[in-house]
Amino acid sequence: MDNNVNNTAFADWLLHRARLAGYDTDADDTHLTVSVLAAIAVDEGLSRDQTAALAHCLGVTSREVTEAYTDEMRQRRMAQLLDHPCLAELDAQLDHIARTR
């Protein structure tokens, strides 16, 4: 899994929405902000206050912000869990059980 948050769908979504909201998406500070927000979102999720503030700035709903990163966050968490040797072994055993039923 690519750990570079600038290569995430949520970072792309943020840049797109920022562009639509009239922000200069070529500015270094915009890219830094997107990087920080994408890292927080896909690693641990955004707080209610962060989500509301971001939604307000981008002219979208809080729900749209949350939906934009939730799947990616879940995928990243699952990959992190499966990187743990015991959980990877458990996952393989469960897959084997499911195939033999």
N, C-alpha and C positions, 0 to 999 in steps of 0.2 A: 504494500500500500504506500502511495506517495504521501509523505508527511508534509509536503510543502503546501501550506494553506492557500497560496496564490493559485494553485492548480485545482481548486475545488469548485464544484458547481455553485456553492453559496457565494464564493468570492466573485465569480462571474455574474451571478444574480445581483449582488450588491453593486458592482460597477455599472451594470445595465440600468438598474433603478436609479443610481446616483446621476447617471447621464440624463435620464428622463426627467429627473428632478432639477436639472440645471446646474449640477456641480461640474467642476472642471476635472474630468476623470483622467486627464494627463498630468495633473499636479502630483508631486511627490507626496504631499501630505494626505491626499485622497487615497493613494495606494497604501500608505502606511496605516491609515484608519481602516481600510478594507482588510488589510492583513491582520490587524489586531482583532477586529470584530469577527472575521472568519475563524481565526484560531480559537477564540473563546467559544464561539457558537458550535463548531464541530467537535471540540474537545469536551466541553462541559455544559453547553447550552447557555442561552442568554437569560438573564433575570427578567422578571416582569417589567421592571423600570427600564432596563436596557432595551428591551423589545419595544416598549411604548415610545421611547425617545427615538429609536431608529425608525420606527414606522412613521412617526410624525415628520422626521427629516426627509424621508423618502416619499411621503405622500401615499402610503399604503396602510393597510390594516395590520394590527399586531399579529393577527392570525396568518396573514400572508408572509410576514417575516418568519414566524415559527415554522410554517410549512416549507419555507425555502431551505431550511437547514436540517430539519428533523431526520429525514431519511439518511442523509449523509452522516450525521452524528451517530445514528444507530449502527450504520455499517462500520464506521471507524471503531466504535466500542466493541462490536462483535469481533472484529479482526484483532483487537487488543486482547480480548478474552481468549480467543483461540490461539493466540501466540503463547499462552501459558501452557507448558507441557502437559500438565495433568488434565486441563480442560480440553486440550486438543485430543488427548487419548480418549477421554469421555465422549467427545463428539464423534470420534471414529467408531467407538463401540455402539453408540446410539444409532449411527447410520447403518452399521452392520445389522443390528436388531431390526431396524425398520425394513431393510431389504429382505430379510429372511422371513418376514411375516406374511 
